[in-house]
Amino acid sequence: MIDPLLAVDRIEVVYKRVIRALRGVSLKVAKGQTVAILGANGAGKTTTLRAISGFIGLDVAQVTAGTILYKGEHLENRLPHQCTKLGISIVPERDKVFPNLTVSENLAVAQSRLPAAERRRSEAMVFQFFPALAARRSSEAGLLSGGERQMLGIGAKLVSGPELLLVDELSLGLAPLIVQELIARLLQIKQQLGLSLLLVEQNAAVALQMADYAYVLENGQIAIEGDAQSMRHNPHIQEYYLGGGAEARRNYRNARAHRLTRDIHA
């Protein structure tokens, strides 16, 4: 059996030494695979990504139990630049770009240590994947639309040459047509560059459209997991994550209890 590219095994994360955010989370990402982490706000999705990418220390948090192995290397409580050097990049939910720098300057900052010729090649690659950015290369990033900022956030990570790209809330705050364009571009990038993807999404429809495999996080634990096709047909996922509205935002365990109560009194 081939070892996964990333193996997270029963990790626990504690904030400020008192708040336990993750409680024995385990997940795997194989080479070339797209894996999604679903769940409501506060479920622990972003914490999981930040633990993998090394940014968790910025939140005064640490992995207190379990292991995170990437290509056999331990990542628990490593620094962000160490994880990046190993081939992991994260597109965060917030602070994706430097708003006062132009599109080209944002890309240059992300690869400032590379020779000029290599920087030009990387910039050209990003503009090939995202033509909208090429047309705005001299515009300040703070003047871009939400979709363009997401494109630039992804592009700024691609120039570091990652093998595993972590994306936090690809669809958040964006119009459906823009989201579909981003999905198509990201899957094209994955195929052409041979990347593996780990996505965090509240929008289960978006995540399951892209993913090969998915995990549902609730209250810092894995509540359910499975391949994307089986998840799309799972009645719990359909009712509480694909149904939309307030019901879709219920957490999985409360939703299950709600349905049981409803059936008892029916």
N, C-alpha and C positions, 0 to 999 in steps of 0.2 A: 504494500500500500504506500502511495506517495504521500510524503508529509505535506500538510497545507502550508501555503505561504505565510499565513498568519494564524496562530492558535492562541486564543484567549481562554484560560482555564480557571474557572471559579474565582475570579478576582473580586475583591472588596475594595471600595474606595471610601475614605473618610475625609470629610471637610473639617478643618479647624479642630481636628482631634476628637470631635464629638458627634458629628452628623454623618451617619453612614448612608452614602448615596447609592452604592452598588453592593448587592448581596449575593455573591457567588455567581457572577455572570460568566457564561462560557459561550464562545462562538468560534467559527472557523471561516477562513477565506482561502479558497484554492487559487492557484495561479490562473489568471485569465477569467476568473469568476466575478460576477456582480452580486454582492450580498447587501440586503437592506435591513435596517433596524427601524422598526415601527414603534409607535407609542405616543401617548398624550404628553402634554407639557409636564415636566417634572418626573418623568418616568426613569430618567438616567441615560437617555440616548446620547446627548452631547458629552456628558461625563465619560461615557465609554470611548468616544472618539478622542477626547482630550487625554485620556489615560494612555491610549495607543500611540498618540502623536507626541507625547511628552509635555503638552501644554498644561497638564493638570496642576503642576506646581505653581503656576501663576495664579491659581484659584485658592491657594493655601490648602491644598489637598494632596493626598498621597495614596498609592496602592498599598494596602496593609496586609493583604493575603492574596494567594493565587499567583499565576504566572501569565506573562504576555510574551509569546515567542514569535519572532519574525525571522524567517529563514534560519531558525535555530538559535538566534540571538535573543537574550533576555532584554525586554524593554521596560520593565517595571521601574518607574520613577527616573527614567533617563531624561536628559534635557532635550528641548525641541530640536536644536541643531544636530544633536547626535542621531535622532530618529530620521531627520531629513537626509543626513549623510548616508544612512543605511538604505534609503529609497522610499521613504514615506512622506507624503505631503498632505496637508489638510486645507480644504477650502472652508473657512469658518462661516458660521451663520452671520456674524457681525464683523465689522472692521475688515472687509475683504480687500479694500484698496486704500491708497493714500490719496485723499480727495483733492489735495492742492497740487498734485503732480499730474502731468499729462499721461495719456495711455502709454505712450512709448517710454516715458520716464518710469512708470510703474513696472513695466517689463524689464527695464534696464536695472532697476534696484534689485529685482528678484534674482538677477544673474550678474551682479556687479563684479564678481571675482573671475568671470570667464573672459577670455580674449575677445576683442572687438568683433572679429569675424564670426565667432561662434554665437555671440550675442545677436548679430544681425540674422544669422540663420534661424535662431530660436524665435526671434520676433516675426520673421517671415512665416514660420510654421504656425504661430498663433493666429496671424492674420489670415492664413489660408483656412484654418478651422473656423474662424470668426470674422468674416468679411466686414461685418458692421463695425468692428473695432478698427479695421484698416482705414475706413472712411473718417474715423474720429481720432486718429493717432495723435493729433496735436491738441486735442481737447482735454481740459482738466477732468480727472476722473469723477470729481464731485458734481459735474454737470451731466454725467451719463444717466440714462434711464436705469431702472432697477435691473432689467434684463441685461443691459450692456455691462453694468457693474458685476453681475454674476459671471458673464463671459470673461471679463478682465480678471476676476478673482481666480477662475479656473486657469486662464492663460498664464497668469503669474506663477502658478504652481507647476504647470507643465514644463516651463523652461528649466526647472531644476532636475528634470529627467527622472521622475518618480516611477517606481514599479507598482506601488500601491497608492491610490488616490482616495482620500477620505473627503466626502462632501456632506456638509451639514446643512440640511434644509434647502435643497436645490430649488424648490417651487415656492418658497415662502414669499407671499406678497406679490406674486407675479401673475399676469393674465394667462389664461389657459393656452392661448396660441403661442405665447413666448415660452411657456413651460415645454410645450411639444417641440419647439425648435431646439431648446436646450437639451432635451432628451435625445433627439436625433444627433445633435452635434457630439454629445458626450459618448454615445454609443459608437459613433464613427471614430472618435479619438481613441477609445478603448481598443477597437479592432485594429486600427492602423499602428498604434504605438505598443500594442500588447500589454496594456495595463490591466490591473485588477482594481475593482471598485468596491468601496464600502460606503454605503449611503445611509444617512439618517433622514427620516421623513415622517411628518405627521400625516401627509397625504398618502394613504395606502394605495390608492389607484395609481398614482405616479410611481411609487416605489415598486409595486408589483408589475408594472408595465416594463420596468427596466431589469428587475432582479432575476437571478437564477434561484436564489434561496433567500428566505427572510426569517427574521426573529421579531417577536413582539415583546417589548420590555414594559413591565408595569411595576411600579414601586421598587425599582432597582433590581428586579429579577426577571428572568426569561419566563414568560407566561405560556408561550406557544411558539413553535418553529416548524418550518417545512419548506418544500420547494414551492416556487411561486405559483405554479398551477394549482397545487392542492390548497394553498392559502387562499387563492381567489375563490375556490369553491367551498371553503370552510364556512359553515353557517355563522359562527361567531364573528369571523372576520367580515363576512358580508353584512351582517346586521349592525355591527358596532364600529367598523372602520371604513366600510365602503358605502354605508347608507347615507352619509351626509348629515348635516344639521347637528343638533345637540346630542343626539344618540351616538353619533360617530365620535364624539369627544369623551364619552364615558371611558373610564379605564376598564380593562378586560375583566378583572375580578368583580368589580361592582356591577358591571353589565351582566355577568353571569348570574350573580345573586338577584339582580332585578328581574331577569327573565324567569328564574325559578319561582320567585314570589308571585309574579304575574300568572304563571301556569297553575300554581296552587289555588289561586283565588278565581281562576277562570270558570 
